[in-house]
Every structure is written in structure tokens, then in C-alpha cells.
Amino acid sequence: MSASFPYPAAVRPKDLQPIGEELAIQWEDGSESYLRLDTLRRSCPCAECQGERDVLGQLHRGPARPLTPASYQLRELRPVGSYAVQPVWADGHNTGLFTFDYLFRLAHSPPTA
């Protein structure tokens, strides 16, 4: 848990539903969040999107994948164990695993311009 951003230790979504251009999230505590799909896609934590660090801490990235309108169309949300969801996008991208903690932080972060 981050001291600068406190959040419940065991956050879990009760329900996840894409509605228009947003992902509606109902949390187990009864609260709701709405996360824009473009924010979700641009926040993909996978190595293809964010790069990955080698043993020396150097960040390595492949060529940037151009984002098209299909990049923001959510086709499916697959559960991953009891800790994450894996979005499947219309452009075929599906390697991002969004832990519930990460999803909660994204949903409760101030919007960026």
C-alpha cells in the first residue's frame, strides 16, 4: 500500500460492465467507479505497452504500436484467478493483466489531459 495513495488492502470488483466508452465498476463495498476505455487502454501494464526492465534497470521497448479506433473497443474482460482481469481489445491486443489494486488506483486517479 502506498502512503501517498491509501486504498483498501483487499479491493475487489463485484461487477464490471462496459457501458459506452466507459467501464463501470461496482466494488464489493458498494461504491462505483467509471473508467474511460481509452484511459484503460493507454494504461495497459503489459511489457509491449510499457516496456520491461533488464537486470540493470534499463527500460527496453519495442516499436510503438499505433492505436486505432479498434484499440479502444473492449471485446471481452477475462477473469485471471481472483486478482485481475485481462481485457481483450478489438485490435487483438490482450496481454495486459489489470490487478484489482491497479484497476482501483486507475479508477480513483484524477483524469489527465
DOGUFI-682575 format. One line per field, with one value per atom (N, C-alpha, C): residue in one letter; atom name; x, y, z. Coordinates in steps of 0.05 Angstrom, whole numbers. Each point is the difference from the previous one (the first is absolute). Example, Ala and Ser with C-alpha at 12.3 -4.5 7.8 and 13.67 -1.06 7.14 Angstrom:
2
code: [A_A_A_S_S_S]
site: [N_CA_C_N_CA_C]
u: [264_-18_18_-7_16_-15]
v: [-114_24_24_21_24_22]
w: [156_0_0_-14_1_14]
//
This chain:
113
code: [M_M_M_S_S_S_A_A_A_S_S_S_F_F_F_P_P_P_Y_Y_Y_P_P_P_A_A_A_A_A_A_V_V_V_R_R_R_P_P_P_K_K_K_D_D_D_L_L_L_Q_Q_Q_P_P_P_I_I_I_G_G_G_E_E_E_E_E_E_L_L_L_A_A_A_I_I_I_Q_Q_Q_W_W_W_E_E_E_D_D_D_G_G_G_S_S_S_E_E_E_S_S_S_Y_Y_Y_L_L_L_R_R_R_L_L_L_D_D_D_T_T_T_L_L_L_R_R_R_R_R_R_S_S_S_C_C_C_P_P_P_C_C_C_A_A_A_E_E_E_C_C_C_Q_Q_Q_G_G_G_E_E_E_R_R_R_D_D_D_V_V_V_L_L_L_G_G_G_Q_Q_Q_L_L_L_H_H_H_R_R_R_G_G_G_P_P_P_A_A_A_R_R_R_P_P_P_L_L_L_T_T_T_P_P_P_A_A_A_S_S_S_Y_Y_Y_Q_Q_Q_L_L_L_R_R_R_E_E_E_L_L_L_R_R_R_P_P_P_V_V_V_G_G_G_S_S_S_Y_Y_Y_A_A_A_V_V_V_Q_Q_Q_P_P_P_V_V_V_W_W_W_A_A_A_D_D_D_G_G_G_H_H_H_N_N_N_T_T_T_G_G_G_L_L_L_F_F_F_T_T_T_F_F_F_D_D_D_Y_Y_Y_L_L_L_F_F_F_R_R_R_L_L_L_A_A_A_H_H_H_S_S_S_P_P_P_P_P_P_T_T_T_A_A_A]
site: [N_CA_C_N_CA_C_N_CA_C_N_CA_C_N_CA_C_N_CA_C_N_CA_C_N_CA_C_N_CA_C_N_CA_C_N_CA_C_N_CA_C_N_CA_C_N_CA_C_N_CA_C_N_CA_C_N_CA_C_N_CA_C_N_CA_C_N_CA_C_N_CA_C_N_CA_C_N_CA_C_N_CA_C_N_CA_C_N_CA_C_N_CA_C_N_CA_C_N_CA_C_N_CA_C_N_CA_C_N_CA_C_N_CA_C_N_CA_C_N_CA_C_N_CA_C_N_CA_C_N_CA_C_N_CA_C_N_CA_C_N_CA_C_N_CA_C_N_CA_C_N_CA_C_N_CA_C_N_CA_C_N_CA_C_N_CA_C_N_CA_C_N_CA_C_N_CA_C_N_CA_C_N_CA_C_N_CA_C_N_CA_C_N_CA_C_N_CA_C_N_CA_C_N_CA_C_N_CA_C_N_CA_C_N_CA_C_N_CA_C_N_CA_C_N_CA_C_N_CA_C_N_CA_C_N_CA_C_N_CA_C_N_CA_C_N_CA_C_N_CA_C_N_CA_C_N_CA_C_N_CA_C_N_CA_C_N_CA_C_N_CA_C_N_CA_C_N_CA_C_N_CA_C_N_CA_C_N_CA_C_N_CA_C_N_CA_C_N_CA_C_N_CA_C_N_CA_C_N_CA_C_N_CA_C_N_CA_C_N_CA_C_N_CA_C_N_CA_C_N_CA_C_N_CA_C_N_CA_C_N_CA_C_N_CA_C_N_CA_C_N_CA_C_N_CA_C_N_CA_C_N_CA_C_N_CA_C_N_CA_C_N_CA_C_N_CA_C_N_CA_C_N_CA_C_N_CA_C_N_CA_C_N_CA_C]
u: [17_-17_18_-7_16_-9_18_-6_-13_8_-11_-27_-8_-26_-12_-13_-11_-25_-2_-24_-3_-24_-5_19_9_20_-12_-25_-13_-22_7_-21_-7_-25_-9_-25_-1_-25_-21_-24_-23_-11_1_-10_15_5_14_-17_-8_-17_9_7_5_-27_0_-24_9_-6_9_30_12_29_12_-14_10_-3_16_-2_-12_-24_-13_9_9_10_-15_-13_-12_18_9_19_-16_14_-13_-12_12_-10_-25_-10_-24_6_24_7_2_-2_3_21_12_20_-6_8_-3_27_10_27_-3_10_-2_17_-11_14_26_2_25_21_-8_18_10_-19_7_20_-4_18_27_1_25_16_-14_13_8_-2_6_28_2_25_18_-7_16_27_18_27_0_-19_-2_-7_-17_-9_19_10_16_30_7_28_6_25_8_29_7_27_17_25_19_12_19_11_15_8_14_-20_-25_-20_-5_12_-4_-27_-15_-26_3_-12_1_-29_-4_-26_3_-20_-1_-12_-4_-12_-28_-7_-27_-21_-21_-22_-20_-7_-19_-27_-13_-26_-21_-19_-22_-26_-22_-26_-6_9_-4_16_20_17_-16_-22_-15_-27_-4_-25_5_-12_3_-18_12_-16_-7_19_-4_17_-9_16_2_24_4_10_-13_11_26_18_26_2_-4_0_-19_8_-17_14_16_15_1_-9_3_-21_0_-16_19_-7_16_-19_3_-17_9_-20_5_-11_17_-7_-6_-16_-7_23_23_23_17_-9_14_18_5_18_-14_15_-12_21_23_21_1_-17_0_-16_12_-14_-3_-25_-6_-8_19_-7_-22_-15_-22_11_23_12_7_11_7_-25_-20_-26_-12_1_-10_15_27_16_-6_-3_-7_-27_-19_-28_-1_18_-1_22_14_20_-14_11_-12_4_-19_3_24_13_22_-9_12_-8_13]
v: [-23_23_25_18_25_20_12_20_25_6_24_-5_-25_-6_-23_5_-22_-12_-26_-13_-26_-11_-24_-23_-15_-21_-22_-5_-22_10_17_10_-21_-4_-19_10_-2_8_-21_8_-18_-5_22_-2_20_-8_16_-1_24_1_23_-6_22_13_27_15_23_-1_21_1_23_3_-2_-12_-3_-28_-6_-26_8_-11_5_-22_8_-19_4_-22_0_-15_13_-12_-15_-19_-16_17_24_17_15_-4_13_26_10_24_-7_21_-4_19_-8_16_-3_20_0_8_-18_4_0_22_2_-22_-12_-22_9_25_10_2_8_1_-29_-18_-28_-11_5_-10_14_26_14_-6_-12_-7_-30_-13_-29_-5_-18_-4_-21_-11_-21_10_-18_7_12_-9_12_29_8_28_17_-11_16_-6_-21_-8_-17_-10_-16_6_-3_6_-25_4_-22_-1_-18_-3_25_18_24_24_-5_20_17_-7_14_-8_21_-5_-6_-22_-8_0_12_1_-8_-13_-6_24_-3_22_6_25_8_-11_-11_-10_23_6_22_-8_19_-4_10_-17_7_0_7_-1_-28_-21_-27_-5_15_-3_7_15_8_-14_-20_-15_-26_-1_-23_-23_-23_-23_-19_-2_-20_8_-8_2_-28_-10_-28_2_-16_-1_-15_9_-13_-7_-25_-8_16_7_17_27_9_24_20_-7_18_-6_18_-4_5_-13_3_10_25_11_-12_-5_-7_22_13_23_-8_16_-6_-2_13_-1_-25_-17_-25_1_23_2_-12_-18_-13_-9_13_-9_15_20_15_-14_-3_-10_23_7_22_-12_2_-10_18_-11_16_25_-2_24_21_-9_19_13_-16_9_21_-6_19_26_-1_25_16_-14_14_13_-14_11_23_2_21_21_0_20_23_24_23_-3_8_-2_17_-10_14_12_22_13_-13]
w: [0_0_0_-17_-2_21_13_20_-13_-25_-13_-12_-3_-12_15_23_15_-13_-1_-11_16_-1_15_-8_20_-6_-17_3_-15_-18_-19_-18_-21_-4_-19_-14_-26_-14_3_4_2_-28_-17_-27_-18_-24_-20_-26_-9_-24_-19_-25_-18_-7_2_-7_-17_-25_-19_-1_7_-1_27_19_28_10_20_14_27_6_25_19_24_19_26_9_26_19_21_19_22_13_21_23_4_22_-9_-25_-10_-15_1_-16_-29_-17_-29_-11_-22_-14_-30_-15_-29_-12_-16_-11_-31_-12_-29_-13_-21_-14_-12_-9_-11_22_24_23_7_0_6_-20_-26_-20_2_3_1_26_20_25_1_-23_-1_12_20_13_-13_-23_-12_-10_-4_-9_-28_-17_-27_1_19_2_17_22_19_-2_-14_-1_24_1_24_6_25_9_1_-7_2_28_5_27_9_-18_7_3_-4_3_-25_-22_-25_-12_-8_-12_-30_-9_-28_-11_-23_-12_-29_-10_-29_-14_-26_-15_10_1_10_-19_12_-16_-4_-25_-5_11_14_11_-20_-6_-19_15_-13_14_12_-13_10_26_4_24_26_-3_23_2_-17_2_16_23_17_-9_-6_-10_23_20_21_24_24_24_12_-1_11_28_18_28_0_17_4_29_7_28_16_24_17_5_-19_5_-24_-24_-22_-22_-20_-24_-24_-22_-25_-22_-7_-22_-27_-17_-28_-17_-15_-16_-29_-14_-28_-19_7_-18_6_18_6_24_11_23_25_14_23_21_1_18_26_4_25_22_23_23_20_5_18_27_19_27_11_19_12_13_13_13_-21_-23_-21_-12_-4_-11_19_26_20_-1_-1_-1_-26_-23_-25_3_11_2_19_19_20_-4_-22_-6_-14_5_-15_-30_-16_-29_-10_-21_-12_-26_-7_-25_-24]
//
